[in-house]
């Protein structure tokens, strides 16, 4: 028999949690009111002890989603929440923020930590990085195939958790900034605005492209991996996870039952037989169109169909004719009275218009291929329905009625097997040991002794037993009395009687023993995780201040030595380091502009970073930058899969600075450094003769001083704060992190979506992936236009992943001066679709502004003219109440 993975179900609140238990979930994940990636649902801290008592009493684990980025002014609140979680005995905390992972490990060393899918982990190196911060398990990115997952499993001993069902984000989790850019509400903070579910126009080479009914360009279908369960079990995945903390109890019931059965069958070696009825139930309860997207391999034609962004349910027919008060349909599935249906008119109606639909009042079957649907008076506008419209059943009241026996039950349905060992000896008290029989979990945080204490209870009688006159204790009596477990979380699995004598035992004592044992087992399930004696947060911050002061002193000393050497050679006095610009370009044309401005202002342009589609054509451009006397840098991909490890070796072979965009790459580079005994990256200036530097990019999601320092301690020269921070928060980082260790992005187009799905392939070719798409990304310029008329550029990277960039360039002239005043000297300008002349003009304006050669108004005017679609403060905007909020802390 194969090792059985956990089945983990979602719980938005009590109804879903109870349903998950009754349908056989091994674990339930849920959020609290703070620090959860689903901010609209969750439990309060006050409810947490009851939640864990309920789960543990039923033999189910409870995992808390603490999976958002935490800001500095929230660290004390986070520490209090962590202590409360440990006190409540949660089985694990699911974390995105590596600083918080370290803090949890310091506060409660035995509390299990799981790396969230928000960490964008797609390789064994990414898993190992999370492990170094205390994670025993990682939730892999949903964009990985079975082959990828198997390779990761073979390369790390970290437990792997995989999503098998539910909604797919178009962007890699943790790499979506659309909500932050367009609404000031970050997905990394649990406030996703679902911009991917909106309709967009496709702009190809500056011209609109007619896409017919496929106008939801960025809205993926839902994941359905029921058929892949046997292979996931064979790979050795520790946990299969169902998405859906916003879904209702009916959804939790249907999905949990289906995957419970599939896991049990796979582990027993039985065939993976999935009935049509079972799949239709899964589609009916919630579906945007189910498919084994990504997990079965890449097919860009199926991930995003594009007809609709919301729940569709089951396709039940197509409209043939429309009469004044009825619709004639060619059925694909049975349509019943009371069904809720919607008419899909994507082929002719604007996506901005509401769809027509309602509850079926009457069904008249003419033939097997013809049915007539009638609706309540005035419920349907028949003028808005046309022949050819698809008919979807969005609601099946009969299914909902059947599910009530599960979702509204007051009697435990999923019970645990209980074994009794009874010892009865004349002259001694009765002794009964009750043991819960369960399969050993791959991820139990308890020791063997602790687990035994939870799963075992002992009854010791008070009276000495006597010989039986006529009816000695036997298995039949024990089975009758101890087996009366109805209404409890247990069922009888086995009884063993250990007795050499004909012993008399009162039935009342057996009944009392059973009640006591059940109570003991339920009470023993509660546990408290020990808390470290020292105040972890204050200790960490004190150590950080000490480390920061030492770092500042070292940097100042190095800067003084360099300055004195320069002064002795040029007879000029030492001076503080001036502002430096690091230019990031994405085309050869932009590179020419960056080199020209670098030659014009050699003391202001510190480096040029190449972020090209074709990674392997970088070497000539790197040499071109070096030949111009400018320091070259290369931007790494934000995602690296197991099949892309050659990218790591290639980047290392360039022997130039690397803008590190993924934790997996950072861990891999550290491994290469250790293996070859390379000198760690230097933290000195921008001299091309210095050792190679690693600069951590925004995509590492460093949002507080703890996470910033954690990454710097791993060998980064500088760290770029996440886009989730506003300009004031970036400034405040310098109070604890040396300003010279920060590189801020002063001008950029926010990368609102970073997605495995290729828009070029889906809409500009008939291919399924990069092997047969014809690479339209190399010959066409693409953008998606929103309802406001803004055109958001789309670009592909070396892994064929797409990034959708915000239309406006994000910058803030006031923030730039504030950053300068705080000691920050490294500023980055990132270009997307700018021309060579625009690159030169924008960079020149920054040089002049940073050197106080032009006023702020003139600087803003130039940027407004030279930026293709104007500028915005975007995520840098500081809300009016922010300073007050921070001051309260």
KEFIMI-718255 format. One line per field, with one value per residue (C-alpha): residue in one letter; x, y, z. Coordinates in pm, whole numbers. Example, Ala and Ser with C-alpha at 12.3 -4.5 7.8 and 13.67 -1.06 7.14 Angstrom:
<zavexs>
code A, S;
xx 1230, 1367;
yy -450, -106;
zz 780, 714;
</zavexs>
This chain:
<zavexs>
code X, X, X, X, X, X, X, X, X, X, X, X, X, X, X, X, X, X, X, X, X, X, X, X, X, X, X, X, X, X, X, X, X, X, X, X, X, X, X, X, X, X, X, X, X, X, X, X, X, X, X, X, X, X, X, X, X, X, X, X, X, X, X, X, X, X, X, X, X, X, X, X, X, X, X, X, X, X, X, X, X, X, X, X, X, X, X, X, X, X, X, X, X, X, X, X, X, X, X, X, X, X, X, X, X, X, X, X, X, X, X, X, X, X, X, X, X, X, X, X, X, X, X, X, X, X, X, X, X, X, X, X, X, X, X, X, X, X, X, X, X, X, X, X, X, X, X, X, X, X, X, X, X, X, X, X, X, X, X, X, X, X, X, X, X, X, X, X, X, X, X, X, X, X, X, X, X, X, X, X, X, X, X, X, X, X, X, X, X, X, X, X, X, X, X, X, X, X, X, X, X, X, X, X, X, X, X, X, X, X, X, X, X, X, X, X, X, X, X, X, X, X, X, X, X, X, X, X, X, X, X, X, X, X, X, X, X, X, X, X, X, X, X, X, X, X, X, X, X, X, X, X, X, X, X, X, X, X, X, X, X, X, X, X, X, X, X, X, X, X, X, X, X, X, X, X, X, X, X, X, X, X, X, X, X, X, X, X, X, X, X, X, X, X, X, X, X, X, X, X, X, X, X, X, X, X, X, X, X, X, X, X, X, X, X, X, X, X, X, X, X, X, X, X, X, X, X, X, X, X, X, X, X, X, X, X, X, X, X, X, X, X, X, X, X, X, X, X, X, X, X, X, X, X, X, X, X, X, X, X, X, X, X, X, X, X, X, X, X, X, X, X, X, X, X, X, X, X, X, X, X, X, X, X, X, X, X, X, X, X, X, X, X, X, X, X, X, X, X, X, X, X, X, X, X, X, X, X, X, X, X, X, X, X, X, X, X, X, X, X, X, X, X, X, X, X, X, X, X, X, X, X, X, X, X, X, X, X, X, X, X, X, X, X, X, X, X, X, X, X, X, X, X, X, X, X, X, X, X, X, X, X, X, X, X, X, X, X, X, X, X, X, X, X, X, X, X, X, X, X, X, X, X, X, X, X, X, X, X, X, X, X, X, X, X, X, X, X, X, X, X, X, X, X, X, X, X, X, X, X, X, X, X, X, X, X, X, X, X, X, X, X, X, X, X, X, X, X, X, X, X, X, X, X, X, X, X, X, X, X, X, X, X, X, X, X, X, X, X, X, X, X, X, X, X, X, X, X, X, X, X, X, X, X, X, X, X, X, X, X, X, X, X, X, X, X, X, X, X, X, X, X, X, X, X, X, X, X, X, X, X, X, X, X, X, X, X, X, X, X, X, X, X, X, X, X, X, X, X, X, X, X, X, X, X, X, X, X, X, X, X, X, X, X, X, X, X, X, X, X, X, X, X, X, X, X, X, X, X, X, X, X, X, X, X, X, X, X, X, X, X, X, X, X, X, X, X, X, X, X, X, X, X, X, X, X, X, X, X, X, X, X, X, X, X, X, X, X, X, X, X, X, X, X, X, X, X, X, X, X, X, X, X, X, X, X, X, X, X, X, X, X, X, X, X, X, X, X, X, X, X, X, X, X, X, X, X, X, X, X, X, X, X, X, X, X, X, X, X, X, X, X, X, X, X, X, X, X, X, X, X, X, X, X, X, X, X, X, X, X, X, X, X, X, X, X, X, X, X, X, X, X, X, X, X, X, X, X, X, X, X, X, X, X, X, X, X, X, X, X, X, X, X, X, X, X, X, X, X, X, X, X, X, X, X, X, X, X, X, X, X, X, X, X, X, X, X, X, X, X, X, X, X, X, X, X, X, X, X, X, X, X, X, X, X, X, X, X, X, X, X, X, X, X, X, X, X, X, X, X, X, X, X, X, X, X, X, X, X, X, X, X, X, X, X, X, X, X, X, X, X, X, X, X, X, X, X, X, X, X, X, X, X, X, X, X, X, X, X, X, X, X, X, X, X, X, X, X, X;
xx 0, 129, 191, -122, -104, -319, -632, -669, -997, -1075, -1287, -1408, -1602, -1786, -2022, -1734, -1515, -1781, -1853, -1485, -1469, -1777, -1656, -1325, -1066, -742, -671, -852, -690, -847, -760, -787, -912, -554, -270, -473, -470, -851, -924, -1304, -1338, -1188, -1210, -1123, -836, -1093, -1256, -928, -914, -1265, -1175, -872, -1060, -1329, -1079, -854, -1152, -1240, -885, -843, -550, -589, -357, -377, -314, -84, 12, 34, 323, 357, 452, 690, 420, 233, 516, 400, 47, 191, 391, 77, -111, 170, 167, -211, -183, 76, -139, -436, -227, -252, -82, 97, 111, 113, 344, 446, 677, 1021, 1078, 763, 873, 1193, 998, 761, 1057, 1204, 876, 765, 1043, 818, 534, 532, 573, 456, 573, 271, 215, 254, 629, 624, 812, 865, 1191, 1377, 1604, 1301, 1189, 1535, 1537, 1205, 1350, 1639, 1380, 1214, 957, 899, 656, 604, 297, 416, 311, -2, 177, 391, 340, 352, 699, 813, 668, 839, 1176, 1133, 1032, 1350, 1569, 1450, 1325, 1095, 730, 539, 180, -2, -329, -556, -884, -1032, -969, -649, -497, -365, -58, 186, 77, 284, 367, 43, 41, -272, -482, -202, -149, -510, -689, -438, -541, -271, -322, -14, -216, -530, -724, -725, -961, -968, -865, -783, -1156, -1231, -1268, -991, -933, -624, -396, -153, 116, -96, -419, -723, -769, -1123, -1143, -1512, -1652, -1312, -1273, -1173, -809, -669, -936, -828, -1056, -1057, -817, -945, -682, -897, -757, -399, -439, -281, 36, 56, 33, 303, 530, 511, 335, 255, -70, -336, -510, -849, -875, -1182, -1195, -1454, -1670, -1978, -2027, -2182, -1861, -1651, -1874, -1861, -1490, -1378, -1583, -1448, -1081, -1119, -1239, -972, -689, -818, -859, -513, -344, -525, -408, -762, -839, -901, -1255, -1432, -1796, -1956, -2200, -1913, -1747, -2076, -2132, -1792, -1871, -2215, -2113, -1862, -1673, -1537, -1459, -1266, -935, -600, -444, -62, -49, -91, 139, 111, -166, -223, -534, -724, -606, -791, -1092, -1204, -1583, -1668, -1493, -1741, -1912, -2066, -2164, -2264, -2320, -2671, -2767, -2780, -3068, -3243, -3536, -3684, -4057, -4249, -4247, -4033, -3699, -3643, -3312, -3104, -3000, -2656, -2755, -3086, -3257, -3499, -3771, -3622, -3273, -3106, -2979, -2794, -2784, -2429, -2436, -2064, -2060, -2280, -2334, -2097, -1918, -2034, -2399, -2553, -2641, -2996, -3103, -3339, -3501, -3670, -4044, -4137, -3958, -4146, -3963, -4057, -3783, -3446, -3294, -3552, -3684, -3882, -3799, -4056, -3989, -4184, -4382, -4153, -3843, -3678, -3633, -3663, -3547, -3200, -3173, -3078, -3038, -2688, -2660, -2517, -2727, -2549, -2702, -2553, -2763, -2910, -3155, -3174, -2799, -2818, -3098, -2895, -2598, -2801, -2771, -2397, -2377, -2651, -2595, -2574, -2443, -2078, -2056, -1681, -1579, -1243, -1178, -1143, -979, -1033, -796, -980, -796, -1017, -863, -1026, -910, -799, -982, -1105, -863, -957, -720, -885, -671, -763, -634, -510, -251, 73, 81, 373, 384, 296, 448, 409, 663, 568, 501, 290, 90, 26, -101, -345, -464, -486, -703, -704, -986, -902, -1196, -1241, -1387, -1200, -1345, -1502, -1570, -1883, -2163, -2339, -2257, -1882, -1751, -1717, -1658, -2027, -2103, -1805, -1900, -2253, -2157, -1834, -1956, -2236, -2047, -2330, -2315, -1943, -1650, -1560, -1670, -1572, -1297, -1172, -1196, -949, -1025, -732, -867, -792, -1078, -1454, -1498, -1810, -1829, -2135, -2279, -2313, -1937, -1876, -2110, -1932, -1592, -1696, -1815, -1497, -1270, -1446, -1424, -1054, -974, -1157, -990, -645, -666, -606, -245, -41, 285, 566, 668, 1030, 1110, 1272, 1064, 1155, 1057, 1239, 1545, 1539, 1502, 1783, 2012, 1908, 1996, 2335, 2399, 2283, 2514, 2810, 2721, 2694, 3031, 3196, 3043, 3141, 3498, 3519, 3370, 3622, 3915, 3796, 3729, 4072, 4243, 4052, 4140, 4511, 4506, 4305, 4396, 4024, 3874, 3671, 3298, 2993, 2865, 2622, 2299, 2344, 2105, 2069, 1893, 1696, 1631, 1438, 1535, 1861, 1721, 1677, 2028, 2175, 1993, 2115, 2476, 2451, 2321, 2583, 2859, 2711, 2686, 2948, 2936, 2557, 2482, 2603, 2486, 2273, 2057, 1952, 1606, 1576, 1331, 1620, 1842, 2111, 2176, 2287, 2662, 2732, 2519, 2702, 3033, 2892, 2808, 3152, 3317, 3131, 3284, 2954, 2884, 2658, 2387, 2147, 1793, 1703, 1364, 1114, 1028, 1262, 1125, 1322, 1367, 1527, 1832, 2064, 1955, 2131, 2460, 2433, 2373, 2670, 2890, 2830, 3039, 2839, 2599, 2264, 1926, 1790, 1414, 1341, 1427, 1507, 1773, 1923, 1951, 2099, 2358, 2453, 2501, 2729, 2919, 2974, 3069, 3329, 3444, 3361, 3412, 3069, 2926, 3073, 2868, 3095, 3031, 2974, 3332, 3341, 3653, 3466, 3339, 3001, 2705, 2365, 2080, 1750, 1455, 1102, 968, 1135, 863, 1075, 818, 970, 1305, 1309, 1265, 1503, 1778, 1714, 1778, 2082, 2225, 2208, 2468, 2272, 2452, 2128, 1758, 1474, 1161, 838, 591, 349, 528, 437, 707, 695, 737, 1042, 1190, 1118, 1317, 1633, 1577, 1682, 1842, 2147, 2031, 2322, 2175, 1852, 1794, 1462, 1267, 1209, 1053, 880, 566, 429, 439, 72, 52, 331, 178, 264, -18, 106, -129, 86, 44, -327, -441, -171, -116, -285, -3, -23, 320, 660, 742, 473, 349, 583, 705, 481, 633, 947, 770, 468, 415, 118, -99, -432, -668, -897, -1237, -1070, -880, -540, -316, -108, 201, 250, 600, 734, 1046, 1292, 1056, 768, 599, 416, 425, 146, 279, 77, 7, 133, 487, 501, 713, 691, 918, 848, 930, 1258, 1382, 1260, 1457, 1765, 1733, 1715, 2049, 1933, 2164, 2074, 1777, 1652, 1470, 1288, 1173, 915, 801, 997, 1197, 1568, 1504, 1258, 1514, 1769, 1528, 1389, 1732, 1871, 1581, 1656, 2026, 1937, 1671, 1885, 2167, 1930, 1979, 1608, 1305, 1043, 783, 1019, 1111, 746, 676, 951, 844, 483, 584, 831, 630, 410, 91, 170, 275, 115, 227, 61, 173, 401, 97, 78, -281, -369, -429, -111, 117, -149, -188, 185, 216, -40, 208;
yy 0, 345, 610, 816, 1196, 1427, 1570, 1936, 2123, 2496, 2657, 3015, 2973, 2720, 2565, 2484, 2360, 2121, 1999, 1932, 1717, 1514, 1452, 1303, 1581, 1500, 1869, 2200, 2532, 2859, 3219, 3461, 3818, 3939, 3842, 3611, 3606, 3581, 3887, 3866, 3534, 3378, 3328, 3565, 3493, 3447, 3166, 2990, 2766, 2637, 2579, 2371, 2182, 2094, 1978, 1782, 1621, 1478, 1375, 1652, 1894, 2270, 2488, 2867, 3078, 3355, 3412, 3784, 4026, 4195, 4560, 4691, 4865, 4531, 4317, 4340, 4242, 3953, 3836, 3837, 3637, 3381, 3334, 3290, 3030, 2835, 2851, 2716, 2426, 2486, 2213, 2447, 2807, 2875, 3171, 3392, 3639, 3487, 3737, 3610, 3249, 3322, 3500, 3203, 2970, 3193, 3230, 2865, 2638, 2330, 2500, 2367, 2627, 2573, 2791, 2935, 2919, 3298, 3226, 3135, 2810, 2620, 2432, 2221, 2520, 2730, 2459, 2446, 2824, 2800, 2517, 2743, 2976, 2698, 2560, 2185, 2192, 2410, 2465, 2445, 2687, 2577, 2612, 2300, 1978, 1627, 1593, 1911, 1794, 1457, 1621, 1846, 1549, 1365, 1664, 1770, 1616, 1912, 1804, 1904, 2025, 2054, 2220, 1972, 2158, 2506, 2852, 2940, 3286, 3401, 3537, 3338, 3365, 3632, 3794, 3980, 4357, 4446, 4515, 4726, 4918, 4985, 4991, 5041, 4706, 4442, 4073, 4010, 4160, 3951, 4211, 4080, 4283, 4010, 4235, 3918, 3843, 4160, 4180, 4341, 4434, 4293, 4545, 4392, 4618, 4920, 4793, 4631, 4260, 4122, 3823, 3749, 3597, 3547, 3876, 3764, 3734, 3679, 3469, 3103, 2805, 2608, 2331, 1972, 1708, 1417, 1200, 1285, 1175, 828, 978, 1243, 965, 771, 1078, 1105, 1437, 1493, 1682, 1739, 2072, 2199, 2572, 2765, 2959, 3186, 2890, 2759, 2436, 2258, 2312, 2182, 1874, 1775, 1837, 1678, 1362, 1324, 1362, 1156, 862, 914, 918, 610, 419, 517, 413, 81, 21, 27, 168, 541, 517, 853, 848, 1106, 1187, 1264, 1500, 1672, 1729, 1896, 2115, 2195, 2302, 2558, 2576, 2824, 2522, 2236, 2111, 1966, 2301, 2304, 1990, 1777, 2004, 2339, 2404, 2775, 2717, 2561, 2742, 3060, 3004, 3365, 3343, 3424, 3493, 3349, 3027, 2850, 2511, 2247, 2310, 2168, 2283, 2529, 2761, 2663, 2907, 3175, 3233, 3500, 3312, 3002, 2886, 2574, 2407, 2124, 1950, 1813, 1715, 1663, 1992, 1977, 2197, 2435, 2439, 2778, 2850, 3131, 3206, 3258, 3520, 3594, 3569, 3877, 4066, 4311, 4171, 4479, 4371, 4144, 3795, 3672, 3381, 3248, 2940, 2694, 2682, 2399, 2154, 2005, 1723, 1699, 1455, 1340, 1630, 1896, 2045, 2360, 2568, 2793, 3054, 3252, 3550, 3849, 3664, 3645, 3908, 3685, 3965, 3921, 3554, 3438, 3106, 2973, 3097, 2832, 2727, 2659, 2517, 2729, 2580, 2233, 2246, 1867, 1844, 2116, 1926, 1602, 1784, 1914, 1571, 1647, 2022, 2049, 1729, 1732, 1375, 1292, 1121, 1078, 878, 741, 369, 280, -35, -158, -380, -511, -676, -850, -1046, -1172, -967, -670, -366, -367, -202, -86, 83, 263, 346, 553, 365, 605, 600, 771, 1117, 1217, 1551, 1494, 1767, 1545, 1301, 935, 977, 1288, 1119, 819, 1049, 1200, 870, 662, 666, 430, 338, 196, 52, 125, -211, -541, -793, -1118, -1457, -1489, -1714, -1759, -1492, -1422, -1129, -1217, -1047, -1037, -833, -605, -544, -455, -216, -60, -44, 198, 491, 657, 1036, 1027, 1088, 716, 375, 34, -135, -409, -549, -780, -944, -1040, -1269, -1618, -1618, -1630, -1275, -1083, -718, -502, -365, -26, -18, -97, 187, 427, 314, 381, 735, 815, 684, 888, 1202, 1138, 1097, 1415, 1614, 1473, 1606, 1962, 2070, 2382, 2454, 2584, 2948, 3065, 3236, 3544, 3808, 3700, 4013, 4260, 4038, 4014, 4390, 4454, 4218, 4387, 4731, 4604, 4434, 4741, 4971, 4742, 4722, 5101, 5145, 4897, 5059, 5406, 5288, 5135, 5448, 5667, 5457, 5471, 5844, 5914, 5713, 5908, 6235, 6151, 6079, 6386, 6635, 6676, 6638, 6327, 6351, 6141, 5902, 6070, 5929, 5650, 5542, 5179, 5158, 4847, 4799, 4537, 4603, 4667, 5007, 5098, 4969, 5210, 5494, 5381, 5364, 5711, 5864, 5668, 5819, 6165, 6121, 5861, 5948, 5917, 5597, 5313, 5019, 4896, 4589, 4366, 4211, 4050, 3798, 3593, 3520, 3342, 3638, 3847, 3797, 4041, 4306, 4249, 4305, 4610, 4767, 4681, 4831, 5155, 5163, 5093, 4814, 4545, 4356, 4084, 4036, 3677, 3522, 3554, 3185, 2889, 2538, 2214, 2192, 2537, 2481, 2553, 2917, 2926, 2804, 3047, 3347, 3249, 3215, 3579, 3690, 4008, 4139, 3960, 4105, 3809, 3774, 3437, 3268, 2949, 3127, 3285, 2944, 2792, 3069, 3021, 2653, 2733, 2978, 2713, 2444, 2661, 2858, 3184, 3502, 3628, 3920, 4257, 4534, 4811, 5062, 5037, 4988, 4721, 4573, 4472, 4116, 4014, 4151, 4001, 4250, 4115, 4238, 4344, 3995, 3851, 4046, 4193, 4400, 4458, 4491, 4124, 3996, 4257, 4159, 3787, 3826, 4047, 3786, 3538, 3731, 4002, 4331, 4525, 4447, 4614, 4656, 4501, 4710, 4657, 4931, 5295, 5561, 5639, 5274, 5251, 5554, 5403, 5092, 5304, 5339, 4974, 4875, 5069, 5297, 5178, 4825, 4938, 4984, 5153, 5158, 5525, 5482, 5174, 5023, 4796, 4429, 4381, 4016, 3761, 3454, 3110, 3160, 3303, 3558, 3561, 3186, 3181, 3462, 3500, 3133, 2796, 2632, 2489, 2586, 2724, 2418, 2485, 2843, 3004, 3254, 3551, 3725, 3784, 3969, 4140, 4407, 4330, 4517, 4465, 4762, 4805, 4976, 5309, 5297, 5234, 5001, 4770, 4629, 4251, 4104, 3748, 3624, 3344, 3089, 3209, 3351, 3676, 3996, 4248, 4593, 4887, 5145, 5446, 5479, 5481, 5749, 6010, 6313, 6402, 6048, 6051, 6354, 6197, 5882, 6090, 6266, 5931, 5829, 5608, 5650, 5361, 5435, 5212, 5318, 5038, 5075, 4869, 5009, 5335, 5438, 5514, 5888, 5847, 5644, 5920, 6201, 6027, 5924, 6273, 6426, 6199, 6293, 6661, 6624, 6413, 6664, 6956, 7102, 7128, 7197, 6937, 7092, 7072, 6714, 6611, 6789, 6605, 6265, 6335, 6418, 6135, 5856, 5682, 5697, 5957, 5881, 5782, 5756, 5412, 5194, 5472, 5677, 5736, 5740, 6039, 5822, 5615, 5825, 5829, 5452, 5398, 5646, 5446, 5159;
zz 0, -93, 172, 206, 169, 375, 223, 317, 274, 300, 568, 547, 872, 1090, 829, 595, 880, 1008, 655, 586, 900, 809, 455, 561, 545, 727, 775, 740, 658, 760, 823, 1108, 1085, 1042, 807, 583, 202, 208, 417, 392, 575, 885, 1259, 1541, 1777, 2051, 1848, 1774, 2085, 2012, 1648, 1739, 2010, 1757, 1497, 1731, 1898, 1558, 1472, 1214, 1191, 1181, 974, 1003, 693, 816, 454, 391, 403, 741, 774, 1039, 1241, 1259, 1396, 1757, 1655, 1455, 1756, 1972, 1709, 1687, 2064, 2055, 1778, 1973, 2286, 2091, 1963, 1589, 1389, 1149, 1033, 657, 595, 301, 477, 548, 829, 999, 940, 1130, 1404, 1448, 1479, 1749, 1940, 1926, 1796, 1782, 1594, 1235, 959, 602, 315, 137, -237, -204, -177, -549, -490, -815, -757, -503, -439, -348, -108, 49, 94, 281, 488, 593, 747, 943, 697, 713, 419, 114, -101, -460, -732, -918, -1251, -1208, -1402, -1257, -1408, -1232, -901, -928, -995, -692, -476, -582, -492, -147, 175, 244, 250, -62, -70, -404, -502, -679, -721, -739, -876, -1058, -1043, -1378, -1199, -994, -631, -461, -797, -867, -819, -1017, -709, -562, -886, -976, -645, -364, -214, -231, -312, -94, 188, 134, -68, -423, -643, -913, -1200, -1393, -1415, -1614, -1991, -2198, -2560, -2727, -2899, -3148, -3292, -3199, -3355, -3187, -3263, -3294, -3060, -3098, -2780, -2613, -2431, -2082, -2182, -1835, -1662, -1628, -1585, -1259, -1164, -1166, -1086, -966, -1244, -1143, -779, -829, -976, -704, -446, -632, -640, -262, -220, 150, 107, -158, -113, -226, -297, -182, 144, -19, -124, 62, 255, -46, -242, 48, 74, -294, -345, -16, -77, -430, -338, -19, -227, -492, -236, -54, -380, -505, -181, -189, -545, -682, -1032, -1050, -1182, -1189, -1287, -1515, -1234, -997, -1242, -1321, -947, -923, -1224, -1091, -744, -875, -1200, -1450, -1666, -1507, -1642, -1538, -1620, -1590, -1374, -1688, -1890, -2066, -2319, -2361, -2572, -2280, -1964, -2060, -2281, -2243, -2275, -1912, -1582, -1333, -1220, -1515, -1376, -1632, -2002, -2053, -2401, -2687, -2783, -3107, -3113, -2889, -2857, -2668, -2338, -2387, -2519, -2728, -2644, -2786, -2460, -2375, -2019, -1842, -1754, -1461, -1322, -1065, -1220, -1231, -1582, -1758, -2130, -2253, -2530, -2541, -2919, -2969, -2643, -2480, -2174, -1984, -2011, -1745, -1862, -1892, -1673, -1411, -1258, -1493, -1419, -1654, -1888, -2181, -2359, -2726, -2835, -2701, -2898, -2822, -2496, -2423, -2115, -1951, -1683, -1426, -1550, -1610, -1493, -1835, -2107, -2412, -2642, -2490, -2593, -2943, -3125, -3071, -2711, -2479, -2179, -1850, -1534, -1258, -979, -917, -622, -609, -550, -285, -112, -104, 44, 339, 504, 529, 567, 828, 1025, 1405, 1424, 1343, 1006, 972, 1280, 1389, 1447, 1815, 1952, 2311, 2511, 2819, 3107, 3364, 3650, 3970, 4266, 4053, 3916, 3558, 3313, 2963, 2718, 2424, 2123, 1818, 1516, 1252, 981, 1074, 924, 706, 880, 1244, 1458, 1766, 1905, 1933, 2304, 2247, 1971, 2198, 2471, 2223, 2073, 2391, 2704, 3005, 3243, 3588, 3783, 4152, 4256, 4268, 4029, 4151, 3996, 3783, 3905, 3572, 3302, 3283, 3084, 2714, 2376, 2294, 2606, 2550, 2187, 2291, 2571, 2447, 2089, 2173, 2021, 1829, 1847, 1929, 1692, 1706, 1586, 1714, 1515, 1746, 2101, 2269, 2599, 2820, 3092, 3218, 3464, 3449, 3573, 3659, 3548, 3594, 3270, 3438, 3488, 3121, 3021, 3256, 3130, 2771, 2858, 3050, 2774, 2504, 2720, 2789, 2421, 2329, 2608, 2530, 2175, 2298, 2320, 2383, 2202, 2427, 2391, 2413, 2742, 2584, 2400, 2045, 1852, 2077, 2078, 1698, 1659, 1907, 1716, 1393, 1528, 1639, 1304, 1113, 1310, 1245, 877, 851, 1020, 783, 475, 597, 655, 308, 152, 338, 220, -140, -111, 42, -229, -492, -321, -309, -681, -784, -512, -426, -78, 21, -39, 37, -227, -466, -606, -858, -1130, -1234, -1570, -1664, -2036, -2231, -2594, -2787, -2880, -2515, -2444, -2697, -2522, -2180, -2299, -2451, -2130, -1936, -2147, -2093, -1714, -1614, -1244, -1221, -1417, -1195, -1404, -1691, -1632, -1922, -1901, -2243, -2387, -2527, -2229, -2424, -2650, -2354, -2367, -2657, -2484, -2154, -2334, -2510, -2172, -2034, -2340, -2267, -1918, -1743, -1500, -1657, -1472, -1583, -1455, -1381, -1456, -1170, -1195, -1239, -1281, -1243, -1621, -1631, -1412, -1705, -1669, -1332, -1478, -1768, -1543, -1330, -1640, -1741, -1442, -1395, -1133, -1113, -1025, -832, -864, -703, -377, -568, -774, -463, -296, -612, -645, -281, -357, -650, -432, -164, -415, -588, -282, -456, -254, -138, -338, -244, -89, -218, -492, -866, -986, -1261, -1101, -787, -732, -868, -676, -614, -585, -453, -655, -553, -635, -323, -138, 138, 326, 671, 842, 941, 586, 442, 683, 631, 258, 310, 544, 256, 59, -121, -169, -172, -147, -335, -120, -244, -439, -150, 47, -1, -23, 351, 445, 218, 390, 732, 646, 669, 1044, 1084, 752, 625, 345, 133, 139, -28, -400, -469, -793, -874, -1218, -1357, -1499, -1229, -1334, -1253, -1363, -1401, -1553, -1689, -1940, -2269, -2424, -2740, -2789, -2700, -2928, -3194, -3280, -3283, -3090, -2742, -2607, -2709, -2918, -3176, -3131, -3384, -3121, -3204, -2900, -3107, -3388, -3234, -2970, -2748, -2497, -2324, -2306, -2007, -1978, -1903, -2231, -2073, -2270, -2054, -2231, -2237, -2266, -2261, -2084, -2153, -1996, -2220, -1913, -1971, -1769, -1803, -1709, -1587, -1856, -1661, -1538, -1158, -995, -720, -726, -362, -249, -442, -247, 76, -2, -79, 254, 433, 281, -7, -306, -538, -763, -1043, -1360, -1545, -1904, -2092, -2429, -2414, -2721, -2722, -2708, -2420, -2224, -2270, -2180, -1869, -1738, -1801, -1608, -1313, -1319, -1313, -1045, -812, -849, -773, -1120, -1207, -987, -908, -1142, -1439, -1351, -1336, -1664, -1848, -1716, -1811, -2168, -2218, -2054, -2317, -2106, -1842, -1484, -1153, -792, -786, -499, -368, -265, 110, 245, 461, 766, 728, 951, 1221, 1193, 1229, 1516, 1715, 1714;
</zavexs>
